[in-house]
Amino acid sequence: MKINLKHLLAGVVALTACAAPAWELTSGGIYYSRIDGADHEMAVVPAREWGESLYSGDVVVPETVYFEGENYRVTMVADSAFWQSAVTAVQLPNSITRIGRAALAQCDQLTSVTLPLGLTRLSNNMLAGSAITALAVPEGVQVVGRDALRDCAQLHSLYLPASLKLIGEGALRDCFNLFEIFCGATTPPAVGGELFNSLSGIDLIVADDRATGAYSDDPWWGNTQTFSLWTGDDIWLPDNIECEAVDDNWQRIIVHDCLAYKLYGEDGNLLAYSAAPNFLLAYGDHPMTFTLVACNGLAESDDTRAIDMEPPVAVTAIDEVPVASEHPSITVLDGVIHISGDNHGTWTTVYDCYGQLYYQRPSVDGVISTLPTGKVYIVIVGDYVQKVRL
């Protein structure tokens, strides 16, 4: 009897998803469970009802979540977490160090992913069957697991790091639209099985002439029917980079027609490495400037762009703010939060009881009327904290 490997893998993933533990916390449309044996760490876990995943749309996973009065760091995406879901984009924080098997597999609407910088491995079947068009694999990843990108029929550009040592069997099988691979590894990564047999006409871009010689001598990477070897490439940022406010919490950076890019913070630290066409940045409580740099996994461009972000409502300068002798009074009436007392210009922040940020701006008129009702919120006015129910 002939066994269909694809159907067999799908069955294994389905069993894994069914066996996954129920979530303990839901916040911002994301489902979490505490990690056994870890100190205050959470994993993003599968969430299904009647066999259907509850995940959909664009997902931005935070670095921390609030649960039962304490903060937890999000450090893992569990096996099959987003499997067969309707997610369209997934942006993972740098606190995550492990992404489980088939975590993003069979997501036929998933077109872009930003991976965490601390990752060391792409797990087996991690993105198999997704609709991603380009993927930037961060430095530090040493292994691309078995079938990790299998059946990614829309994938055309792949950026592999200098740290890469092994690409597992079937990892690129049936990626028929793959036409360019940028590989920073000077020594050709080992490959599992007949990795490139179904592929042809791929531009392989490596770091320098020495790397070109090493790849051309390799029995797999040097196959001229599969690859055309090139050294370096032009790197640029498009002129039509756009920034738009999503809501009071997020700004979207839209990067058209770029290779890949890195995003640096005000302190010069690398925040993200991505080939996703959209990237979401959270507003802070003060103006911030980020730097966008074009790259291709081999080198960075001198072409950079400053991304300026102003808070949704600027802090109003006040010559003299009276010091209240008592804390402000926070009350709820007809679904509206009222804050009385001397709080004008004081930063007011509202979270739900799971740590999801809903509101952050200076107090102007002491009224907050934009929050969804039927929820419990933590209201912070200056250094005063109060829990309310709308």
TAJOCOR-V223022 format. One record per residue. N is the residue number from 1. OMEGA is omega in whole degrees, 0 to 359 (NA if undefined). D_CENTER is the distance of its C-alpha to the mean C-alpha in whole Angstrom. Layout:
((N/OMEGA/D_CENTER) (N/OMEGA/D_CENTER))
//
This chain:
((1/180/42) (2/181/39) (3/176/35) (4/185/32) (5/182/30) (6/180/27) (7/179/28) (8/179/29) (9/179/25) (10/178/24) (11/178/27) (12/179/26) (13/180/22) (14/178/24) (15/178/26) (16/181/23) (17/181/21) (18/183/25) (19/184/25) (20/180/22) (21/177/23) (22/181/23) (23/177/20) (24/188/22) (25/169/20) (26/181/18) (27/179/16) (28/179/15) (29/179/15) (30/186/13) (31/188/15) (32/166/16) (33/177/19) (34/180/20) (35/180/20) (36/176/24) (37/179/25) (38/181/22) (39/176/23) (40/177/21) (41/180/18) (42/172/16) (43/169/14) (44/189/12) (45/177/15) (46/176/17) (47/185/18) (48/172/21) (49/182/24) (50/177/27) (51/183/25) (52/177/22) (53/179/19) (54/181/18) (55/177/15) (56/175/14) (57/179/13) (58/182/10) (59/173/8) (60/182/6) (61/179/7) (62/177/9) (63/181/10) (64/173/14) (65/183/16) (66/184/19) (67/177/22) (68/174/25) (69/182/26) (70/177/24) (71/177/20) (72/178/18) (73/180/15) (74/188/12) (75/185/13) (76/166/12) (77/187/11) (78/174/15) (79/173/16) (80/187/16) (81/182/14) (82/186/13) (83/178/16) (84/179/18) (85/180/16) (86/177/16) (87/180/12) (88/176/12) (89/179/8) (90/179/5) (91/186/2) (92/183/3) (93/182/6) (94/174/8) (95/182/11) (96/179/10) (97/180/12) (98/174/13) (99/188/11) (100/181/15) (101/176/17) (102/185/16) (103/182/13) (104/186/12) (105/175/15) (106/174/18) (107/190/15) (108/173/17) (109/184/16) (110/185/12) (111/182/12) (112/180/9) (113/169/6) (114/184/4) (115/178/5) (116/185/7) (117/182/10) (118/182/12) (119/176/12) (120/184/15) (121/165/15) (122/188/14) (123/178/16) (124/177/19) (125/190/18) (126/183/14) (127/184/13) (128/176/17) (129/178/18) (130/184/15) (131/181/16) (132/181/13) (133/179/15) (134/181/14) (135/174/12) (136/180/12) (137/188/12) (138/175/12) (139/184/15) (140/176/17) (141/181/16) (142/185/19) (143/166/19) (144/190/18) (145/180/19) (146/176/22) (147/186/21) (148/182/17) (149/183/17) (150/177/20) (151/171/21) (152/190/18) (153/181/21) (154/183/19) (155/179/18) (156/183/20) (157/181/18) (158/183/17) (159/185/16) (160/188/17) (161/178/18) (162/182/21) (163/188/21) (164/181/21) (165/185/24) (166/170/23) (167/187/22) (168/182/23) (169/177/26) (170/186/24) (171/180/21) (172/183/22) (173/177/24) (174/169/25) (175/192/22) (176/180/25) (177/178/24) (178/183/22) (179/177/24) (180/174/23) (181/172/21) (182/183/21) (183/182/22) (184/182/22) (185/180/24) (186/173/28) (187/183/29) (188/177/28) (189/174/26) (190/181/28) (191/180/27) (192/177/28) (193/182/30) (194/191/31) (195/190/27) (196/188/28) (197/183/31) (198/186/30) (199/177/28) (200/175/30) (201/183/30) (202/171/27) (203/178/27) (204/184/26) (205/182/26) (206/194/26) (207/188/27) (208/183/31) (209/178/34) (210/177/34) (211/178/31) (212/178/32) (213/181/35) (214/181/34) (215/181/32) (216/179/35) (217/182/37) (218/184/34) (219/179/35) (220/184/32) (221/182/30) (222/179/34) (223/185/34) (224/175/35) (225/179/35) (226/189/31) (227/163/30) (228/185/32) (229/179/31) (230/177/30) (231/178/30) (232/180/27) (233/176/26) (234/179/26) (235/182/23) (236/169/23) (237/179/21) (238/180/22) (239/189/24) (240/172/23) (241/183/19) (242/173/19) (243/180/18) (244/177/18) (245/175/18) (246/174/17) (247/181/18) (248/184/20) (249/192/16) (250/168/14) (251/180/15) (252/171/13) (253/181/14) (254/184/15) (255/182/15) (256/165/18) (257/179/20) (258/172/18) (259/171/18) (260/183/14) (261/173/14) (262/180/13) (263/181/13) (264/177/15) (265/181/16) (266/181/20) (267/180/21) (268/179/20) (269/178/17) (270/180/14) (271/185/11) (272/173/9) (273/191/10) (274/168/9) (275/180/11) (276/180/9) (277/179/12) (278/176/10) (279/182/8) (280/177/9) (281/179/11) (282/174/13) (283/171/17) (284/180/19) (285/177/22) (286/179/24) (287/181/23) (288/176/21) (289/177/20) (290/179/17) (291/179/18) (292/184/16) (293/176/18) (294/177/18) (295/179/18) (296/182/19) (297/179/18) (298/183/22) (299/175/22) (300/179/21) (301/170/23) (302/180/25) (303/181/24) (304/179/22) (305/176/21) (306/176/21) (307/182/19) (308/180/21) (309/175/20) (310/173/22) (311/181/22) (312/177/23) (313/182/27) (314/176/28) (315/180/30) (316/179/34) (317/181/36) (318/183/39) (319/183/42) (320/179/43) (321/179/41) (322/177/43) (323/182/42) (324/179/42) (325/179/45) (326/179/43) (327/180/39) (328/176/38) (329/181/39) (330/182/36) (331/180/37) (332/177/36) (333/177/38) (334/176/37) (335/180/34) (336/176/34) (337/179/33) (338/180/36) (339/181/36) (340/181/39) (341/184/41) (342/183/40) (343/182/36) (344/180/36) (345/179/34) (346/180/32) (347/179/28) (348/181/28) (349/179/24) (350/173/24) (351/166/22) (352/187/22) (353/177/23) (354/176/20) (355/179/19) (356/181/17) (357/180/18) (358/188/20) (359/176/22) (360/178/23) (361/177/26) (362/177/29) (363/180/32) (364/182/34) (365/177/36) (366/182/35) (367/174/34) (368/188/30) (369/188/31) (370/186/27) (371/174/26) (372/181/26) (373/179/29) (374/183/29) (375/174/27) (376/183/28) (377/171/26) (378/182/26) (379/180/28) (380/178/28) (381/186/31) (382/178/31) (383/179/32) (384/184/33) (385/177/31) (386/177/32) (387/178/31) (388/175/32) (389/177/32) (390/NA/31))
//
